[in-house]
Amino acid sequence: MFFEAGGVDLKSTYKDFYKKYKALIGSATAQQILNKNNEAWRSFFALLKLRKKGKLPPFITKVNPPGYRKKAGRRTLWTAQERSVQN
């Protein structure tokens, strides 16, 4: 979505995905995942603004969209899954 539209509408994305996944994974889990996702995107956009102003901290050498890493010259989405088994 970010690469195609040049931006992300976090509020509508949150609502759409919450409605889509709350029945599958549960309301609380969906909220936690979406909140973490929003946090990551807000951080990314804040870092882009700092980079544009030339005020990035010296320990940050590059800014990547959340969940994407370069592999063989292309951006690829990666996910880390953490599950707890509930009986």
One Martini backbone bead per residue (centre of mass of N, CA, C, O) as a GRO file, in nm:
protein
   87
    1MET     BB    1   0.057   0.063  -0.022
    2PHE     BB    2   0.291   0.266   0.005
    3PHE     BB    3   0.416   0.231  -0.287
    4GLU     BB    4   0.152   0.299  -0.451
    5ALA     BB    5   0.041   0.576  -0.285
    6GLY     BB    6   0.266   0.724  -0.089
    7GLY     BB    7   0.087   0.609   0.156
    8VAL     BB    8  -0.088   0.600   0.483
    9ASP     BB    9  -0.407   0.516   0.619
   10LEU     BB   10  -0.440   0.432   0.940
   11LYS     BB   11  -0.743   0.444   1.013
   12SER     BB   12  -0.867   0.275   0.779
   13THR     BB   13  -0.684   0.033   0.810
   14TYR     BB   14  -0.764  -0.043   1.093
   15LYS     BB   15  -1.067  -0.089   1.044
   16ASP     BB   16  -1.049  -0.299   0.820
   17PHE     BB   17  -0.870  -0.514   0.973
   18TYR     BB   18  -1.044  -0.548   1.220
   19LYS     BB   19  -1.296  -0.656   1.079
   20LYS     BB   20  -1.149  -0.897   0.936
   21TYR     BB   21  -0.984  -1.033   1.213
   22LYS     BB   22  -1.151  -1.057   1.484
   23ALA     BB   23  -1.283  -1.342   1.427
   24LEU     BB   24  -1.012  -1.504   1.395
   25ILE     BB   25  -0.817  -1.373   1.656
   26GLY     BB   26  -0.948  -1.156   1.799
   27SER     BB   27  -0.982  -0.852   1.937
   28ALA     BB   28  -0.720  -0.813   2.109
   29THR     BB   29  -0.516  -0.912   1.898
   30ALA     BB   30  -0.587  -0.716   1.674
   31GLN     BB   31  -0.522  -0.460   1.834
   32GLN     BB   32  -0.224  -0.517   1.894
   33ILE     BB   33  -0.128  -0.540   1.603
   34LEU     BB   34  -0.231  -0.262   1.500
   35ASN     BB   35  -0.078  -0.087   1.705
   36LYS     BB   36   0.206  -0.178   1.621
   37ASN     BB   37   0.181  -0.091   1.328
   38ASN     BB   38   0.128   0.211   1.380
   39GLU     BB   39   0.390   0.262   1.534
   40ALA     BB   40   0.583   0.192   1.302
   41TRP     BB   41   0.477   0.402   1.094
   42ARG     BB   42   0.518   0.658   1.263
   43SER     BB   43   0.821   0.624   1.294
   44PHE     BB   44   0.892   0.629   0.996
   45PHE     BB   45   0.779   0.917   0.934
   46ALA     BB   46   0.955   1.063   1.142
   47LEU     BB   47   1.228   0.980   1.015
   48LEU     BB   48   1.180   1.112   0.741
   49LYS     BB   49   1.165   1.400   0.847
   50LEU     BB   50   1.448   1.406   0.973
   51ARG     BB   51   1.603   1.343   0.712
   52LYS     BB   52   1.503   1.592   0.551
   53LYS     BB   53   1.635   1.793   0.780
   54GLY     BB   54   1.912   1.654   0.892
   55LYS     BB   55   1.827   1.500   1.203
   56LEU     BB   56   1.956   1.240   1.230
   57PRO     BB   57   2.082   1.017   1.403
   58PRO     BB   58   2.398   0.875   1.384
   59PHE     BB   59   2.292   0.562   1.424
   60ILE     BB   60   2.118   0.628   1.169
   61THR     BB   61   2.156   0.522   0.827
   62LYS     BB   62   1.859   0.402   0.771
   63VAL     BB   63   1.525   0.402   0.615
   64ASN     BB   64   1.259   0.172   0.671
   65PRO     BB   65   1.000   0.010   0.626
   66PRO     BB   66   0.796  -0.176   0.791
   67GLY     BB   67   0.884  -0.515   0.723
   68TYR     BB   68   1.134  -0.429   0.543
   69ARG     BB   69   1.381  -0.579   0.326
   70LYS     BB   70   1.671  -0.616   0.166
   71LYS     BB   71   1.677  -0.849  -0.121
   72ALA     BB   72   1.842  -0.852  -0.395
   73GLY     BB   73   1.748  -0.531  -0.433
   74ARG     BB   74   1.475  -0.594  -0.279
   75ARG     BB   75   1.175  -0.555  -0.135
   76THR     BB   76   1.080  -0.745   0.156
   77LEU     BB   77   0.859  -0.919   0.334
   78TRP     BB   78   0.854  -0.964   0.691
   79THR     BB   79   0.793  -1.207   0.951
   80ALA     BB   80   0.703  -1.243   1.297
   81GLN     BB   81   0.619  -1.524   1.492
   82GLU     BB   82   0.408  -1.528   1.789
   83ARG     BB   83   0.314  -1.796   2.006
   84SER     BB   84   0.055  -1.912   2.218
   85VAL     BB   85  -0.058  -2.179   2.396
   86GLN     BB   86  -0.401  -2.257   2.447
   87ASN     BB   87  -0.614  -2.459   2.676
   0.00000   0.00000   0.00000
